Amino acid sequence: LSTFLRDFEAHTHDVVTSAGARLVKLIGDEVMFVTPDLDEAIAIAVELLDRLETVDIVPPVHCGVAHGPTVTVGVDVFGPTVNLASRLSEVSRPGTVALDRKAETHLDGREDLHVRRVRRHYDLKGVGRTSVLLIRPAD
């Protein structure tokens, strides 16, 4: 377990900070980061999928990305956007990044990503009924 956590933390720290985003916290096998740009957040999440896939001890990764206002208190970040990202992470599949379907037009024309609409709507705790997109790197 300690080897897994060490490797997970090292790789996530490297990916997030190399992209210029702020690493907010690591909680076990979860990482929370913030960046002002949705494209940057998606790129970081996809890079995390790619990088951690090469680490034998780390199981398949899944991510949730949300874009919107947050409140920073000390070093932590709060708000509905944080809650949405957490809930999206819970419904994402291994090897994918989940986003609210409101980001769909933002992803138009992205040939580097495979975008799939999930037909099912999710009732996310603290968020409500949400339509989801799953993305992964294009083959």
N, CA, C and O atoms as a MOPAC input file, in Angstrom:
PM7 MOZYME 1SCF
protein

 N      0.83200 1    -1.19600 1     0.00000 1
 C      0.00000 1     0.00000 1     0.00000 1
 C      0.87300 1     1.25500 1     0.00000 1
 O      0.58600 1     2.21900 1    -0.71000 1
 N      1.93600 1     1.23500 1     0.79900 1
 C      2.79400 1     2.41600 1     0.85300 1
 C      3.49200 1     2.66100 1    -0.48900 1
 O      3.70000 1     3.81000 1    -0.88000 1
 N      3.85100 1     1.58200 1    -1.19400 1
 C      4.46000 1     1.72700 1    -2.52200 1
 C      3.45700 1     2.32900 1    -3.49800 1
 O      3.80000 1     3.22100 1    -4.27300 1
 N      2.22700 1     1.84600 1    -3.46100 1
 C      1.17300 1     2.39000 1    -4.32300 1
 C      0.98900 1     3.87700 1    -4.06000 1
 O      0.99200 1     4.67800 1    -4.99500 1
 N      0.82900 1     4.25600 1    -2.78700 1
 C      0.59800 1     5.66100 1    -2.45300 1
 C      1.78300 1     6.53300 1    -2.85500 1
 O      1.59700 1     7.63600 1    -3.36900 1
 N      2.98700 1     6.05100 1    -2.62500 1
 C      4.18700 1     6.81200 1    -2.99700 1
 C      4.22400 1     7.05100 1    -4.50400 1
 O      4.45000 1     8.17400 1    -4.95500 1
 N      3.99900 1     5.98700 1    -5.28300 1
 C      4.03200 1     6.12100 1    -6.73900 1
 C      2.89700 1     7.00300 1    -7.24900 1
 O      3.10500 1     7.85500 1    -8.11300 1
 N      1.69600 1     6.79600 1    -6.71200 1
 C      0.54300 1     7.61300 1    -7.11200 1
 C      0.80500 1     9.08500 1    -6.83100 1
 O      0.59100 1     9.93000 1    -7.70100 1
 N      1.25900 1     9.39400 1    -5.64200 1
 C      1.50800 1    10.78500 1    -5.27000 1
 C      2.61100 1    11.40700 1    -6.11900 1
 O      2.48600 1    12.55300 1    -6.54900 1
 N      3.67300 1    10.67400 1    -6.36000 1
 C      4.78700 1    11.20700 1    -7.15300 1
 C      4.33700 1    11.52900 1    -8.57500 1
 O      4.62900 1    12.61100 1    -9.08500 1
 N      3.63800 1    10.61500 1    -9.21000 1
 C      3.19400 1    10.83500 1   -10.59000 1
 C      2.14400 1    11.94000 1   -10.68100 1
 O      2.22500 1    12.78900 1   -11.56900 1
 N      1.16700 1    11.94500 1    -9.78500 1
 C      0.13900 1    12.98200 1    -9.84800 1
 C      0.74000 1    14.35700 1    -9.57600 1
 O      0.39000 1    15.33100 1   -10.24300 1
 N      1.62800 1    14.44200 1    -8.61300 1
 C      2.28800 1    15.71700 1    -8.31900 1
 C      3.03500 1    16.21700 1    -9.54900 1
 O      2.94100 1    17.39400 1    -9.89900 1
 N      3.77200 1    15.33300 1   -10.20300 1
 C      4.54500 1    15.70100 1   -11.39100 1
 C      3.63500 1    16.17600 1   -12.52200 1
 O      3.90100 1    17.21300 1   -13.12900 1
 N      2.56900 1    15.43400 1   -12.81300 1
 C      1.66700 1    15.78900 1   -13.91200 1
 C      0.98100 1    17.12700 1   -13.64900 1
 O      0.95400 1    17.99400 1   -14.52400 1
 N      0.43200 1    17.29800 1   -12.45900 1
 C     -0.33400 1    18.50500 1   -12.14300 1
 C      0.56200 1    19.74000 1   -12.11600 1
 O      0.24000 1    20.75000 1   -12.74200 1
 N      1.67100 1    19.67000 1   -11.40600 1
 C      2.51800 1    20.86000 1   -11.28100 1
 C      3.26800 1    21.17200 1   -12.57400 1
 O      3.53700 1    22.33900 1   -12.85900 1
 N      3.60900 1    20.15500 1   -13.35800 1
 C      4.27700 1    20.40200 1   -14.64600 1
 C      3.37200 1    21.17000 1   -15.60500 1
 O      3.85300 1    21.90800 1   -16.46400 1
 N      2.07400 1    20.99400 1   -15.45600 1
 C      1.11000 1    21.69300 1   -16.30700 1
 C      0.81400 1    23.10200 1   -15.80200 1
 O      0.09400 1    23.85800 1   -16.45500 1
 N      1.36300 1    23.45500 1   -14.65100 1
 C      1.13100 1    24.78800 1   -14.10100 1
 C     -0.13500 1    24.91600 1   -13.27400 1
 O     -0.51900 1    26.02200 1   -12.89400 1
 N     -0.78400 1    23.80400 1   -12.99400 1
 C     -1.98000 1    23.83000 1   -12.15100 1
 C     -1.57100 1    23.77900 1   -10.68100 1
 O     -0.42100 1    23.48900 1   -10.35000 1
 N     -2.53200 1    24.06600 1    -9.81300 1
 C     -2.24900 1    24.02500 1    -8.37200 1
 C     -2.79100 1    22.73300 1    -7.78800 1
 O     -3.97900 1    22.43300 1    -7.89800 1
 N     -1.91200 1    21.98500 1    -7.17400 1
 C     -2.29600 1    20.77200 1    -6.46100 1
 C     -2.89000 1    21.19600 1    -5.12700 1
 O     -2.19100 1    21.76200 1    -4.28700 1
 N     -4.17700 1    20.92700 1    -4.92800 1
 C     -4.85800 1    21.33500 1    -3.69900 1
 C     -4.60500 1    20.31500 1    -2.60000 1
 O     -4.19600 1    20.66600 1    -1.49400 1
 N     -4.85700 1    19.03200 1    -2.92000 1
 C     -4.62500 1    18.00800 1    -1.90300 1
 C     -4.63500 1    16.62200 1    -2.52500 1
 O     -5.20300 1    16.38700 1    -3.59100 1
 N     -3.99000 1    15.73000 1    -1.81800 1
 C     -4.00300 1    14.30600 1    -2.11300 1
 C     -4.65300 1    13.62400 1    -0.91700 1
 O     -4.24100 1    13.82000 1     0.22600 1
 N     -5.67500 1    12.81900 1    -1.19700 1
 C     -6.35800 1    12.08700 1    -0.13200 1
 C     -6.37000 1    10.62600 1    -0.55700 1
 O     -7.21800 1    10.21000 1    -1.34700 1
 N     -5.42900 1     9.85100 1    -0.03100 1
 C     -5.34500 1     8.44900 1    -0.42300 1
 C     -5.10000 1     8.33600 1    -1.90600 1
 O     -4.07300 1     8.79000 1    -2.41100 1
 N     -6.05600 1     7.72000 1    -2.62000 1
 C     -5.89700 1     7.53400 1    -4.05500 1
 C     -6.68700 1     8.56600 1    -4.85400 1
 O     -7.12600 1     8.28600 1    -5.96900 1
 N     -6.86800 1     9.74500 1    -4.29200 1
 C     -7.55100 1    10.83800 1    -4.98300 1
 C     -6.66500 1    12.06400 1    -4.98300 1
 O     -5.88900 1    12.29500 1    -4.05700 1
 N     -6.79700 1    12.84600 1    -6.04200 1
 C     -6.05300 1    14.09700 1    -6.15300 1
 C     -7.04100 1    15.19400 1    -6.53700 1
 O     -7.94100 1    14.97700 1    -7.34800 1
 N     -6.86400 1    16.35800 1    -5.95300 1
 C     -7.68500 1    17.51100 1    -6.30500 1
 C     -6.74500 1    18.61100 1    -6.75900 1
 O     -5.80000 1    18.97200 1    -6.05800 1
 N     -7.02100 1    19.14100 1    -7.95400 1
 C     -6.20900 1    20.23600 1    -8.46700 1
 C     -7.13000 1    21.28700 1    -9.06500 1
 O     -8.28200 1    21.00600 1    -9.39500 1
 N     -6.60900 1    22.50200 1    -9.20100 1
 C     -7.37800 1    23.58400 1    -9.81700 1
 C     -6.52600 1    24.26400 1   -10.87800 1
 O     -5.30500 1    24.38100 1   -10.76900 1
 N     -7.22400 1    24.69900 1   -11.89200 1
 C     -6.63400 1    25.47000 1   -12.97100 1
 C     -7.74700 1    26.33600 1   -13.54700 1
 O     -8.90000 1    25.90500 1   -13.57200 1
 N     -7.43700 1    27.53500 1   -14.00700 1
 C     -8.51000 1    28.41000 1   -14.49900 1
 C     -9.05300 1    28.04100 1   -15.87200 1
 O    -10.03700 1    28.63400 1   -16.31500 1
 N     -8.44400 1    27.08200 1   -16.55700 1
 C     -8.78800 1    26.78000 1   -17.93700 1
 C     -9.31200 1    25.35500 1   -18.08100 1
 O     -8.65300 1    24.41100 1   -17.64600 1
 N    -10.48600 1    25.18500 1   -18.68500 1
 C    -11.08200 1    23.86000 1   -18.85200 1
 C    -10.21500 1    22.96200 1   -19.73100 1
 O    -10.04800 1    21.78000 1   -19.42700 1
 N     -9.66300 1    23.50300 1   -20.81100 1
 C     -8.78700 1    22.69300 1   -21.67200 1
 C     -7.59000 1    22.16300 1   -20.89300 1
 O     -7.17800 1    21.01700 1   -21.07300 1
 N     -7.04200 1    22.99600 1   -20.03700 1
 C     -5.90100 1    22.58900 1   -19.21400 1
 C     -6.30300 1    21.48900 1   -18.23400 1
 O     -5.55500 1    20.53300 1   -18.03200 1
 N     -7.46900 1    21.61900 1   -17.63100 1
 C     -7.94800 1    20.60300 1   -16.69000 1
 C     -8.15000 1    19.26700 1   -17.40200 1
 O     -7.78600 1    18.21700 1   -16.87300 1
 N     -8.73000 1    19.31000 1   -18.60300 1
 C     -8.93400 1    18.08700 1   -19.37700 1
 C     -7.59100 1    17.46800 1   -19.75000 1
 O     -7.41300 1    16.25400 1   -19.64600 1
 N     -6.64900 1    18.29900 1   -20.18200 1
 C     -5.32000 1    17.79700 1   -20.55900 1
 C     -4.62800 1    17.12800 1   -19.37300 1
 O     -3.99300 1    16.08500 1   -19.52900 1
 N     -4.75100 1    17.72400 1   -18.19800 1
 C     -4.14100 1    17.14200 1   -16.99600 1
 C     -4.79800 1    15.80900 1   -16.66400 1
 O     -4.10900 1    14.83200 1   -16.37400 1
 N     -6.11500 1    15.76500 1   -16.70500 1
 C     -6.82600 1    14.52000 1   -16.39000 1
 C     -6.43900 1    13.40700 1   -17.37100 1
 O     -6.20600 1    12.27100 1   -16.95900 1
 N     -6.37000 1    13.72800 1   -18.65200 1
 C     -5.99100 1    12.72600 1   -19.66100 1
 C     -4.54600 1    12.28900 1   -19.45200 1
 O     -4.22800 1    11.10700 1   -19.58800 1
 N     -3.67200 1    13.23400 1   -19.12300 1
 C     -2.27400 1    12.88100 1   -18.84900 1
 C     -2.17200 1    11.98700 1   -17.61600 1
 O     -1.34900 1    11.07100 1   -17.58700 1
 N     -2.99000 1    12.23800 1   -16.60400 1
 C     -3.00600 1    11.36200 1   -15.42600 1
 C     -3.40900 1     9.94200 1   -15.81800 1
 O     -2.81300 1     8.97300 1   -15.34600 1
 N     -4.43100 1     9.81700 1   -16.68800 1
 C     -4.82800 1     8.48800 1   -17.16300 1
 C     -3.64600 1     7.79700 1   -17.83300 1
 O     -3.33400 1     6.64500 1   -17.53100 1
 N     -2.99700 1     8.50900 1   -18.73900 1
 C     -1.87300 1     7.93000 1   -19.49300 1
 C     -0.70400 1     7.57100 1   -18.59200 1
 O     -0.17200 1     6.46300 1   -18.66000 1
 N     -0.31100 1     8.51100 1   -17.75400 1
 C      0.87700 1     8.30500 1   -16.92100 1
 C      0.67500 1     7.18300 1   -15.91900 1
 O      1.54800 1     6.33100 1   -15.75400 1
 N     -0.47100 1     7.17700 1   -15.24700 1
 C     -0.69700 1     6.18000 1   -14.20300 1
 C     -0.97700 1     4.79200 1   -14.77200 1
 O     -0.83700 1     3.79000 1   -14.07000 1
 N     -1.37200 1     4.73400 1   -16.05000 1
 C     -1.58000 1     3.43700 1   -16.68700 1
 C     -0.25800 1     2.66700 1   -16.80200 1
 O     -0.26100 1     1.43800 1   -16.86100 1
 N      0.85300 1     3.37800 1   -16.83400 1
 C      2.16100 1     2.73400 1   -16.98300 1
 C      2.74200 1     2.24300 1   -15.66100 1
 O      3.77100 1     1.56800 1   -15.64800 1
 N      2.08500 1     2.58000 1   -14.54600 1
 C      2.58700 1     2.18800 1   -13.22900 1
 C      1.87700 1     0.89400 1   -12.82200 1
 O      0.67200 1     0.88400 1   -12.57400 1
 N      2.64500 1    -0.19100 1   -12.75900 1
 C      2.06600 1    -1.51800 1   -12.53100 1
 C      1.18800 1    -1.61400 1   -11.29200 1
 O      0.15100 1    -2.27800 1   -11.32100 1
 N      1.57700 1    -0.97800 1   -10.23000 1
 C      0.87800 1    -1.14600 1    -8.95400 1
 C     -0.41100 1    -0.31900 1    -8.87300 1
 O     -1.22600 1    -0.54800 1    -7.98000 1
 N     -0.61100 1     0.64400 1    -9.79500 1
 C     -1.78000 1     1.52200 1    -9.76100 1
 C     -2.89200 1     0.92200 1   -10.62500 1
 O     -2.66700 1     0.63500 1   -11.80100 1
 N     -4.09200 1     0.72800 1   -10.05900 1
 C     -5.21200 1     0.20300 1   -10.85100 1
 C     -5.67300 1     1.25100 1   -11.87000 1
 O     -5.25600 1     2.40700 1   -11.78900 1
 N     -6.52500 1     0.86800 1   -12.82400 1
 C     -7.01200 1     1.83700 1   -13.80500 1
 C     -7.62800 1     3.06400 1   -13.13600 1
 O     -8.41300 1     2.95400 1   -12.19400 1
 N     -7.25600 1     4.21800 1   -13.64200 1
 C     -7.65500 1     5.49900 1   -13.06400 1
 C     -8.91900 1     6.00500 1   -13.75400 1
 O     -9.14400 1     5.73500 1   -14.93300 1
 N     -9.73300 1     6.73500 1   -13.01200 1
 C    -10.88300 1     7.43500 1   -13.57300 1
 C    -10.94400 1     8.80900 1   -12.94000 1
 O    -10.54900 1     8.98300 1   -11.78800 1
 N    -11.44300 1     9.79900 1   -13.69300 1
 C    -11.40100 1    11.19800 1   -13.24000 1
 C    -12.74700 1    11.88600 1   -13.45600 1
 O    -13.55800 1    11.46000 1   -14.27800 1
 N    -12.95900 1    12.94700 1   -12.70800 1
 C    -14.08100 1    13.84600 1   -12.91100 1
 C    -13.54500 1    15.25900 1   -13.02900 1
 O    -12.71300 1    15.67600 1   -12.22400 1
 N    -14.01400 1    16.00000 1   -14.02300 1
 C    -13.57300 1    17.37800 1   -14.23500 1
 C    -14.80300 1    18.27100 1   -14.30400 1
 O    -15.76300 1    17.97400 1   -15.01400 1
 N    -14.76100 1    19.35800 1   -13.56400 1
 C    -15.82700 1    20.35700 1   -13.60500 1
 C    -15.18800 1    21.72900 1   -13.73800 1
 O    -14.05500 1    21.94800 1   -13.31000 1
 N    -15.93500 1    22.65000 1   -14.33800 1
 C    -15.41700 1    23.99300 1   -14.56400 1
 C    -16.42800 1    24.99700 1   -14.04200 1
 O    -17.60900 1    24.93500 1   -14.38700 1
 N    -15.97000 1    25.91400 1   -13.21700 1
 C    -16.87600 1    26.92800 1   -12.68300 1
 C    -16.27900 1    27.60000 1   -11.47100 1
 O    -15.12100 1    27.36200 1   -11.12800 1
 N    -17.06600 1    28.44100 1   -10.81900 1
 C    -16.55800 1    29.21400 1    -9.67800 1
 C    -16.28500 1    28.33300 1    -8.45100 1
 O    -16.97300 1    27.34200 1    -8.20500 1
 N    -15.27400 1    28.72600 1    -7.70500 1
 C    -14.91700 1    28.06100 1    -6.45300 1
 C    -14.56200 1    29.13000 1    -5.43200 1
 O    -14.37900 1    30.29900 1    -5.77100 1
 N    -14.47000 1    28.71300 1    -4.18800 1
 C    -14.06000 1    29.58800 1    -3.10100 1
 C    -12.82000 1    28.97600 1    -2.46400 1
 O    -12.82500 1    27.80600 1    -2.08300 1
 N    -11.76300 1    29.76400 1    -2.35000 1
 C    -10.53900 1    29.29800 1    -1.71200 1
 C    -10.50400 1    29.81600 1    -0.28000 1
 O    -10.64800 1    31.01400 1    -0.03200 1
 N    -10.31100 1    28.89400 1     0.65400 1
 C    -10.16700 1    29.22600 1     2.06500 1
 C     -8.86800 1    28.57700 1     2.52400 1
 O     -8.76600 1    27.35100 1     2.58600 1
 N     -7.89100 1    29.39300 1     2.84100 1
 C     -6.57500 1    28.85400 1     3.16500 1
 C     -6.00400 1    28.20900 1     1.91700 1
 O     -5.87400 1    28.85600 1     0.87800 1
 N     -5.66500 1    26.94000 1     2.01900 1
 C     -5.13800 1    26.22000 1     0.85000 1
 C     -6.19400 1    25.32600 1     0.20700 1
 O     -5.93400 1    24.71600 1    -0.83000 1
 N     -7.38000 1    25.23900 1     0.80500 1
 C     -8.42100 1    24.34300 1     0.29900 1
 C     -9.38400 1    25.09800 1    -0.61200 1
 O     -9.43200 1    26.32800 1    -0.59300 1
 N    -10.14500 1    24.35800 1    -1.40300 1
 C    -11.08600 1    24.92500 1    -2.36100 1
 C    -12.45200 1    24.29900 1    -2.11600 1
 O    -12.55400 1    23.09300 1    -1.88700 1
 N    -13.50500 1    25.11800 1    -2.16200 1
 C    -14.86100 1    24.68100 1    -1.86300 1
 C    -15.83800 1    25.18300 1    -2.91800 1
 O    -15.50600 1    26.04700 1    -3.72900 1
 N    -17.04200 1    24.62900 1    -2.89500 1
 C    -18.12500 1    25.13500 1    -3.72300 1
 C    -18.76600 1    24.06400 1    -4.57400 1
 O    -18.30200 1    22.92500 1    -4.61800 1
 N    -19.84200 1    24.44000 1    -5.25400 1
 C    -20.58300 1    23.48600 1    -6.08500 1
 C    -19.73000 1    22.86500 1    -7.19200 1
 O    -19.95200 1    21.71000 1    -7.55500 1
 N    -18.77800 1    23.59100 1    -7.72500 1
 C    -17.92600 1    23.05200 1    -8.77700 1
 C    -17.06900 1    21.91300 1    -8.24600 1
 O    -16.87100 1    20.90900 1    -8.93000 1
 N    -16.56300 1    22.06600 1    -7.03200 1
 C    -15.76300 1    21.01500 1    -6.38700 1
 C    -16.62900 1    19.78000 1    -6.16300 1
 O    -16.20000 1    18.65500 1    -6.41700 1
 N    -17.84900 1    20.00200 1    -5.68700 1
 C    -18.77700 1    18.90000 1    -5.44300 1
 C    -19.09600 1    18.17500 1    -6.75300 1
 O    -19.12400 1    16.94500 1    -6.78800 1
 N    -19.33300 1    18.92400 1    -7.81900 1
 C    -19.63600 1    18.31500 1    -9.11000 1
 C    -18.46100 1    17.46700 1    -9.60000 1
 O    -18.66600 1    16.34600 1   -10.06500 1
 N    -17.25100 1    17.97800 1    -9.50400 1
 C    -16.07300 1    17.21400 1    -9.95000 1
 C    -15.95300 1    15.90300 1    -9.17500 1
 O    -15.65700 1    14.85700 1    -9.75300 1
 N    -16.18200 1    15.96700 1    -7.87600 1
 C    -16.11300 1    14.76300 1    -7.05000 1
 C    -17.17000 1    13.74400 1    -7.46300 1
 O    -16.87200 1    12.55500 1    -7.58000 1
 N    -18.39000 1    14.19400 1    -7.68200 1
 C    -19.47100 1    13.29200 1    -8.07000 1
 C    -19.24100 1    12.71800 1    -9.46800 1
 O    -19.55200 1    11.55300 1    -9.71800 1
 N    -18.69900 1    13.52700 1   -10.38100 1
 C    -18.39100 1    13.02600 1   -11.72200 1
 C    -17.32100 1    11.95000 1   -11.66200 1
 O    -17.37100 1    10.97500 1   -12.41100 1
 N    -16.36400 1    12.12500 1   -10.77800 1
 C    -15.32300 1    11.11100 1   -10.60500 1
 C    -15.93900 1     9.78400 1   -10.16700 1
 O    -15.48800 1     8.71900 1   -10.58800 1
 N    -16.95500 1     9.84700 1    -9.33400 1
 C    -17.61100 1     8.63400 1    -8.84000 1
 C    -18.32500 1     7.86100 1    -9.94300 1
 O    -18.41600 1     6.63600 1    -9.87100 1
 N    -18.83600 1     8.55800 1   -10.97200 1
 C    -19.58500 1     7.87800 1   -12.03000 1
 C    -18.73600 1     7.58700 1   -13.26500 1
 O    -19.20600 1     6.92900 1   -14.19400 1
 N    -17.50100 1     8.06500 1   -13.28800 1
 C    -16.64600 1     7.78800 1   -14.44300 1
 C    -16.21200 1     6.33000 1   -14.43500 1
 O    -16.23500 1     5.66400 1   -13.40000 1
 N    -15.82500 1     5.85500 1   -15.58700 1
 C    -15.37800 1     4.47300 1   -15.75000 1
 C    -13.86100 1     4.43100 1   -15.75700 1
 O    -13.22400 1     5.44400 1   -16.04500 1
 N    -13.26800 1     3.29300 1   -15.45200 1
 C    -11.80600 1     3.19500 1   -15.52800 1
 C    -11.29800 1     3.61500 1   -16.91400 1
 O    -11.84000 1     3.19600 1   -17.93600 1
 N    -10.27100 1     4.43200 1   -16.93100 1
 C     -9.68300 1     4.88800 1   -18.17900 1
 C    -10.40300 1     6.04000 1   -18.83900 1
 O    -10.12900 1     6.36800 1   -19.99300 1
 N    -11.34500 1     6.67400 1   -18.09900 1
 C    -12.09700 1     7.79100 1   -18.67400 1
 C    -12.10600 1     8.99400 1   -17.73900 1
 O    -11.80000 1     8.90300 1   -16.55000 1
 N    -12.47200 1    10.12200 1   -18.33600 1
 C    -12.70000 1    11.35900 1   -17.60100 1
 C    -14.16600 1    11.72000 1   -17.81000 1
 O    -14.63100 1    11.77200 1   -18.94900 1
 N    -14.89500 1    11.96900 1   -16.73000 1
 C    -16.30500 1    12.35600 1   -16.81600 1
 C    -16.43200 1    13.86400 1   -16.69600 1
 O    -15.78100 1    14.49600 1   -15.86300 1
 N    -17.27900 1    14.42800 1   -17.54000 1
 C    -17.59300 1    15.85400 1   -17.51300 1
 C    -19.08900 1    16.03200 1   -17.59700 1
 O    -19.79800 1    15.15700 1   -18.09300 1
 N    -19.57400 1    17.16100 1   -17.11300 1
 C    -20.96700 1    17.53000 1   -17.29000 1
 C    -21.18400 1    17.75000 1   -18.79000 1
 O    -20.31900 1    18.30900 1   -19.46600 1
 N    -22.31700 1    17.32000 1   -19.30300 1
 C    -22.57100 1    17.43300 1   -20.74100 1
 C    -22.59900 1    18.89300 1   -21.21000 1
 O    -22.53100 1    19.14800 1   -22.41200 1
 N    -22.69700 1    19.83400 1   -20.30200 1
 C    -22.65300 1    21.25100 1   -20.68200 1
 C    -21.32500 1    21.60900 1   -21.35300 1
 O    -21.23100 1    22.62100 1   -22.04700 1
 N    -20.31000 1    20.78600 1   -21.14700 1
 C    -18.99700 1    21.03400 1   -21.75700 1
 C    -18.90600 1    20.49700 1   -23.17900 1
 O    -17.86400 1    20.62500 1   -23.82100 1
 N    -19.98100 1    19.89800 1   -23.68000 1
 C    -19.92700 1    19.22200 1   -24.97800 1
 C    -19.52900 1    20.15800 1   -26.11600 1
 O    -18.68300 1    19.79700 1   -26.93400 1
 N    -20.11200 1    21.33600 1   -26.18500 1
 C    -19.76200 1    22.25000 1   -27.28100 1
 C    -18.30200 1    22.68500 1   -27.19200 1
 O    -17.66800 1    22.98300 1   -28.20500 1
 N    -17.78600 1    22.71700 1   -25.98600 1
 C    -16.37900 1    23.06200 1   -25.79300 1
 C    -15.45900 1    21.99900 1   -26.38900 1
 O    -14.31900 1    22.29100 1   -26.75100 1
 N    -15.95300 1    20.77600 1   -26.48900 1
 C    -15.15100 1    19.66400 1   -26.98800 1
 C    -15.32400 1    19.41900 1   -28.48900 1
 O    -14.67300 1    18.53500 1   -29.04600 1
 N    -16.18800 1    20.18800 1   -29.14700 1
 C    -16.40700 1    20.01200 1   -30.58300 1
 C    -15.09600 1    20.14500 1   -31.34600 1
 O    -14.31000 1    21.06500 1   -31.11700 1
 N    -14.88500 1    19.21600 1   -32.24600 1
 C    -13.70300 1    19.26600 1   -33.09600 1
 C    -12.42200 1    18.75700 1   -32.46900 1
 O    -11.36200 1    18.83500 1   -33.08800 1
 N    -12.49600 1    18.23800 1   -31.25300 1
 C    -11.28900 1    17.71100 1   -30.59000 1
 C    -10.98300 1    16.33100 1   -31.14400 1
 O    -11.60200 1    15.34800 1   -30.73700 1
 N    -10.04700 1    16.25000 1   -32.05800 1
 C     -9.68400 1    14.97200 1   -32.66100 1
 C     -8.76400 1    14.15400 1   -31.77100 1
 O     -8.54900 1    12.96900 1   -32.02800 1
 N     -8.21800 1    14.77200 1   -30.72400 1
 C     -7.32500 1    14.05900 1   -29.80900 1
 C     -8.08900 1    13.29500 1   -28.73700 1
 O     -7.49500 1    12.54300 1   -27.96400 1
 N     -9.42200 1    13.48900 1   -28.68700 1
 C    -10.24500 1    12.85400 1   -27.66400 1
 C    -11.40100 1    12.07800 1   -28.28200 1
 O    -11.97500 1    12.48500 1   -29.29100 1
 N    -11.72400 1    10.96500 1   -27.66100 1
 C    -12.93700 1    10.22800 1   -28.00000 1
 C    -13.98300 1    10.67400 1   -26.97900 1
 O    -13.79400 1    10.48900 1   -25.77600 1
 N    -15.08200 1    11.26100 1   -27.45200 1
 C    -16.13400 1    11.78500 1   -26.57400 1
 C    -17.37600 1    10.91600 1   -26.74000 1
 O    -17.83600 1    10.67100 1   -27.85500 1
 N    -17.91000 1    10.45300 1   -25.60500 1
 C    -19.11300 1     9.61600 1   -25.62900 1
 C    -20.15400 1    10.18000 1   -24.67800 1
 O    -19.88100 1    10.42600 1   -23.50300 1
 N    -21.34900 1    10.37900 1   -25.20800 1
 C    -22.47400 1    10.79400 1   -24.36200 1
 C    -23.00600 1     9.57500 1   -23.63300 1
 O    -23.26400 1     8.53900 1   -24.24500 1
 N    -23.16800 1     9.69800 1   -22.34200 1
 C    -23.79000 1     8.62800 1   -21.55900 1
 C    -25.29200 1     8.85900 1   -21.63300 1
 O    -25.77700 1     9.93600 1   -21.28500 1
 N    -26.01600 1     7.86600 1   -22.07800 1
 C    -27.47200 1     8.01900 1   -22.24800 1
 C    -28.19200 1     8.18300 1   -20.91600 1
 O    -29.17800 1     8.91300 1   -20.80900 1
 N    -27.69000 1     7.50200 1   -19.92200 1
 C    -28.30100 1     7.55300 1   -18.60200 1
 C    -28.03600 1     8.91300 1   -17.95200 1
 O    -26.95100 1     9.47600 1   -18.09800 1
 N    -29.02100 1     9.42900 1   -17.24200 1
 C    -28.84800 1    10.62800 1   -16.43600 1
 C    -28.56200 1    10.18900 1   -15.00800 1
 O    -29.11700 1     9.19800 1   -14.53400 1
 N    -27.70700 1    10.91800 1   -14.33500 1
 C    -27.34000 1    10.56500 1   -12.96800 1
 C    -27.94100 1    11.58700 1   -12.00600 1
 O    -27.92500 1    12.79100 1   -12.26400 1
 N    -28.47200 1    11.08100 1   -10.88700 1
 C    -28.90700 1    11.94800 1    -9.80100 1
 C    -27.74100 1    12.01600 1    -8.82700 1
 O    -27.58100 1    11.15200 1    -7.96500 1
 N    -26.93300 1    13.05400 1    -8.97700 1
 C    -25.72600 1    13.18300 1    -8.18000 1
 C    -26.02100 1    13.89600 1    -6.86100 1
 O    -26.64900 1    14.95400 1    -6.83500 1
 N    -25.56300 1    13.30200 1    -5.79000 1
 C    -25.78800 1    13.84600 1    -4.44800 1
 C    -25.26500 1    15.28200 1    -4.36600 1
 O    -24.10800 1    15.55300 1    -4.68600 1
 N    -26.12900 1    16.18600 1    -3.93600 1
 C    -25.74800 1    17.58300 1    -3.77700 1
 C    -25.68800 1    18.36100 1    -5.07300 1
 O    -25.41900 1    19.56200 1    -5.06400 1
 N    -25.93700 1    17.68700 1    -6.19900 1
 C    -25.86100 1    18.33200 1    -7.51300 1
 C    -27.20600 1    18.27100 1    -8.22000 1
 O    -27.67200 1    19.27300 1    -8.76200 1
 N    -27.82800 1    17.10100 1    -8.21600 1
 C    -29.08700 1    16.89800 1    -8.91700 1
 C    -28.89300 1    16.09700 1   -10.18600 1
 O    -27.84100 1    15.49600 1   -10.40500 1
 N    -29.91900 1    16.09400 1   -11.01700 1
 C    -29.90800 1    15.30800 1   -12.25700 1
 C    -28.87800 1    15.88800 1   -13.21600 1
 O    -28.89500 1    17.07900 1   -13.52700 1
 N    -27.98200 1    15.02100 1   -13.67900 1
 C    -26.85500 1    15.46800 1   -14.49600 1
 C    -26.65600 1    14.55000 1   -15.69300 1
 O    -26.70100 1    13.32500 1   -15.57300 1
 N    -26.43600 1    15.16400 1   -16.84500 1
 C    -26.06400 1    14.42700 1   -18.05600 1
 C    -24.54500 1    14.43700 1   -18.14000 1
 O    -23.90100 1    15.44600 1   -17.85400 1
 N    -23.98100 1    13.29700 1   -18.53800 1
 C    -22.54200 1    13.11800 1   -18.44800 1
 C    -21.92600 1    12.77200 1   -19.80100 1
 O    -22.52500 1    12.08200 1   -20.62500 1
 N    -20.71100 1    13.27600 1   -19.99800 1
 C    -19.85900 1    12.88500 1   -21.10600 1
 C    -18.70100 1    12.10000 1   -20.54500 1
 O    -18.18300 1    12.43200 1   -19.47900 1
 N    -18.28500 1    11.06000 1   -21.24600 1
 C    -17.05500 1    10.34300 1   -20.88700 1
 C    -16.06800 1    10.57600 1   -22.00800 1
 O    -16.39600 1    10.38700 1   -23.17900 1
 N    -14.86000 1    10.98600 1   -21.65600 1
 C    -13.82700 1    11.17900 1   -22.66000 1
 C    -12.61800 1    10.32500 1   -22.32600 1
 O    -12.36500 1     9.97400 1   -21.17300 1
 N    -11.89000 1    10.00900 1   -23.37000 1
 C    -10.63000 1     9.28500 1   -23.23500 1
 C     -9.78000 1     9.70100 1   -24.42700 1
 O    -10.30100 1    10.25400 1   -25.39600 1
 N     -8.49700 1     9.44500 1   -24.36600 1
 C     -7.65600 1     9.78900 1   -25.52000 1
 C     -8.12300 1     9.03700 1   -26.75300 1
 O     -8.54100 1     7.88300 1   -26.66300 1
 N     -8.05200 1     9.69000 1   -27.90400 1
 C     -8.40700 1     9.01800 1   -29.15400 1
 C     -7.41900 1     7.90000 1   -29.42500 1
 O     -6.24300 1     8.00400 1   -29.07600 1
 N     -7.89000 1     6.84300 1   -30.04100 1
 C     -7.03200 1     5.70100 1   -30.34300 1
 C     -5.99800 1     6.06000 1   -31.39500 1
 O     -5.18600 1     5.21600 1   -31.77500 1

